[in-house]
Amino acid sequence: MKNNWKKLMIALFSVVLVLSACGQGEKTGEGENAGSDSKKYKVGVTQIVEHPSLNAAFDGFKKALEDAGLDVEYDEQNAQNDMGNNTTIATNLVNSDVDLIFANSTPSAQAVAGATKDIPIVFTSVTDAVSAELIESMESPGGNVTGTIDLHPDAIPNTMKFLKDELGAKNIGMVFNAGEQNSRAQVESVKEILEEMDMKVVEASVSTSAEVKQATESLVGQVDAFYIITDNTVVSALESVISVAEDNEIPMMVAEFDSVKRGGLGAYGFEYYDIGYEAGEMAVKILKDETKPADIPAQYPQNLKFVVNKDAADKMGVTIKDEWKAEFTE
């Protein structure tokens, strides 16, 4: 009886040791992953239209979350520049149990901000977030929204000065969608600056990308140069503007580098990938560190530089000067 009892105790002790070893193994595994976030996040994505700048911003956003080690499932939605779709997408994402919404453009951000006051929203590719009523101020956004702006404060003044001093332009043609709040804000900013410079804006408004070429052609003979802002409707059909500018040798300045690469003469700008990445860093703070959007200041692009497209300059009849101190793309 004593021998049987002794054997039973040894067996029970062995089981305890095995279970203890298993527990230690699990803890060791957790220790090896310390600092990484094992949670699976769901991020809703709303983008107003397909074009290279917005796509680059989304690429940057995803890379920031990847670099932070977050495991993310994306629910990607594109409105194809249809405001009805834009509103529907916002409603669907809010009802899809997402942890955060990434809004890529002003209309996208306005739609989701109107649909939820609870789910965190991070925007990018927004020109004036305060006027768009997305945030209370850049420093203190308030509410559930923050993000990155796609207009450096010095970009428009520098561009207008370049058009006047270097190209001798007085009448600046602007094609834009008046239905986009970000576009109206930029046009008004240009008008204010040009009024002080004894220059003026000649406008052509569109509502769809199909109208862009005809609207641009209507300005020929009235303008000395074009300035194409970050208008989603126009940028999605930028090649139409480029063809008119080249055919008539009218210099066409743009507001961001992707449009320079596509054939714009030049821009004081930044990379959309960068502001997307910076927005992604904000999303990491919200998801991983549980920081509230209200406590994350919105921010402007961090780097502003001047880029000129040599090939576009030739086609638009512009002679490049050494003193421009620009970076060049073919």
N, C-alpha and C positions, 0 to 999 in steps of 0.2 A: 504493500500500500504506500509505504514511504517512497519507494522507487518510482511508482506511478505518479505520485504527487510531485516529485522532483522533476520528472520528465515533462509534466504539464507546465510547471513554472518556467523551465528552460524554453519550451516552445512559445509561451506567451511573451517572454522577454525578447525572443528573436523577432516576433511579429512587431513589437514596439520599436525595436531598432530599425526594422525595414521601413515602417511608417515614418519614423523620425527622419530617416535618410531621404525619403521622398519629399517630405516637407522642406528639408534643407535645399534640395535640388530646385524646388519651385522658387524659393526665396532668392537663390543664386541667380536664376534666370531673370527675375525681376530686377535684381541689382545690375545685371549686365545691360538692361534697357533703361536704366535710370536716366532721366533727362529727355527721353523720347516720349511722345504722346501716343499711346496705344488706342485711343478712342477713334472711332470712325465718324467723320463729320460729313454732313450733307450741305452743300453750298449751292444755292440757286443762282443762276446767271441770266441776266436779261440784257440784251444788246439791241439797239434800235435798228441797225442795218449792217450789212457786210461791207466793210472796206478795210484796207491794210492797216490804217492807224488804230482803229478799234480792235482789230484782230491782234495786233502787236501788244496793245494794252492788256488784253486778256491773257496772252502768252506770259507777259511779265507777272501778272497776278498769280497765275498758277505756279510759276517758278518760285516765287517767294514762299508759298505754302509748302512746296516740295522741299525747298532748302531748310525749312523749319521742321521737317520730319513729320508733317501732318498727313494722315491718311484721309483723303477727301474723295467723296463721290460728287460729281458735278451734274446738276440738272440744267443743261444749256438751252436757252430759248432765244430766238432771233425774231424780231417783229417785222423784218423786211420793209422797214420804213412805213408801216401801216399803224396809225395811232389806235385803231380798234384792236389790232393784235397786241399792241403794247399794253393796253389796259387789261386785256384778257390774261396775258402772261403774268402780269403783276398779281392778279387775283389767284391764278393757279399756283404760283410759287408760294404765296402766303399760306395757301391751304395744303401745301405739300410737306409740312413738317420739316422745313429746312432749318439749319442752325444759323445761317447767315445768308444774306443776299448781296451779290456783287452786281451793281448797276453800272453799265458801261455806256454812258451818254446822259445828257440832261433829261430828255424825255423819259428814258428808262428809269432814272432815279426819281423823277417826279411821280411817275406812276406807282412805283413800289412804296415810296414814302407816303403816298395818299392811301395806300392799301393796308399799311400796318404801322403801329406805333410801338410795337413790342419786339419784333424780330430785328436784330442788328443789320444795318445796311451800310455797305462801303461802296462809294461811287468813285469813278474816274471818268476822264474825258468830259468833264463839266466845266464850263467857262466861268460862270458866276453863280456859285452855289447859294450865296446870300439872296440875290435878286430872284433866283429860282425858288426861294423859300424852302430850301433843303436844310439849311443850318441857320442858326442865329448869328454867328460870326465865325470867322476863320479860327480865332483863338479859342472860343468856347462854343462848339457846335450846338450843344444842347440836344435833347431828344435821343433818338436811336440811329442817327445818321452822321457819318463823317466820310472823308475821302480826299482825293487829290484833284487839283485844278489843272486844266489843259491850256492855261494862258499865263505866261510870265508877265508881270507888270510892265516890264520894259520892252516887250516884243512889238506891240503896235506902234509906240512912239518911235522906236528905232527904225521900223519898216517905213513909216511915213517920211521920216527924215531922209532915208536912203532914196526913196522915190523922188523926192524933191531935189536933194543936193546932187545925187549921182546920175539920175536919169532925167531930170528936168521936167518931171510930170506935174501937172496942175489938176487935171481931172481924173479921178480914180474910179474905175468901174468895179462895182461889187454885185455879184450874183448871189442870192441867198434865199432861203426859205423863211419867210416872215412868221411862219407858224412855229419855228424853233426859238425858244426863249434865249438860248445861248447865242444864236445868230443876231437877234435884235440887239442884245447887249453889246456885241462886238461892233456892229454897224454904228450904234450910237457913240461908242467910244472913238471910233475912227472919225466920225463927223466932228466931234468936239475938238479933237487934235487938229484936224485939217482947217477948221475955222480960224484957228490961231496962226496957221501957216499960209493963209490966203490961197487955199486949195479947196476942192469940193468933191463930194461923192456923187456919182451918177449911178442910180440903183436899177436893178432888174430883179424882180421877185419871181420865185417859182414855188410850186407846191409838190411837184414830183420830179424825179431824176430825168424823166423823158422830156421835160421842158427846158432843161439846162442849156442845151446847144442853141436853141432858138433865142432864149433870153440873152445869152452871151453875144450872139450875132447882132442883136438889137442895139448893143452898145458901141459897135464898131463905127468910127467916125465921130463919136462923142467923147471918147476917153483917150488918155495918153498911156495908161497902164491899167492892168487888172490887179486887184488884191482879193485872193480867195481865202476866206476865213475857214475856221473849223466847223463848217456847216455840213451836217451829215448827208443831206440830200445832194448837195453840189459835189462834195468830195467823192461820193459814191459814183458820180458820173464825170469825174475830173478830166478824163480824156477828151470829152466834148469841148471843154473850155480850152484845153491845150491846143486842140486842132485849130480853133478860131484864132487864138493868140499867135500861133505859128504862121498861119495863112496870111495874117494881116500884119505880122511883125510888131505885135504889141507886147511889151514886157509883162509877164504875169508873175507877180510875187505871191507866195503862199504863206500859210501860217504854221506849217509843221514839215518835218523832214521827209516823211513818207511821200508827201505830195511833191517835194523836190525830186526825189528819186523817180517819180512817175513822169516828170517832165516840167515841173515848175521851175522858174528862173532861180529863185532863191528864197531863203527864209531865215528869220531870227527865231530859232526854235529849240526843240528838245526831242528826245526819243519817247514815243508813246509807250514803248516797252518799259522805260524807266518809271513813268508815273503809274503804270500798271503794277510794277514790282513794289513801288512805295505803298500803293493801296493794299497790296497783298500783305505787306509787313503790318499794316494796321489790322487787317483781318486776323493775322496770327495773334496779335495782342488781345483781340476780342475773344477768339476761340480758345487759345491756349492759356492765356494769362487772366482771362475773364475781366478784362478792362472794358468799361462801358464806352460806347462811341462818343458819348457826351464829353468824356474826359480825354479824347484824342484830338488835338487840334487838326483841322484841315490844313493842307499845305499846297503851295505853288510848286511848279517844276524847279528842281534844284540847280540845273545847269542851263545856261542860255548861250548859244553860239550861232555864228553866221555861216550858212552853207550856200554855195552857188553850184548850179548844174551847168557845166561848160557846154555841153551839147545843146541844152535849151537856150543858152545865151546866143549861140550861133544862129539857131533857127528863129529867134525873136529879134535878131538884128542888134544885139547888145554887145559892146566891146568891154571885156573884163579889164579892170584896172588893178595894178599891183597893190595900190594903197588900200584896197578893200579888206585885206587881211582875212580873207574867207577860207573856209575849208571847201574843197572841191569834190564834186561827184560828176562822173561822165554822163 
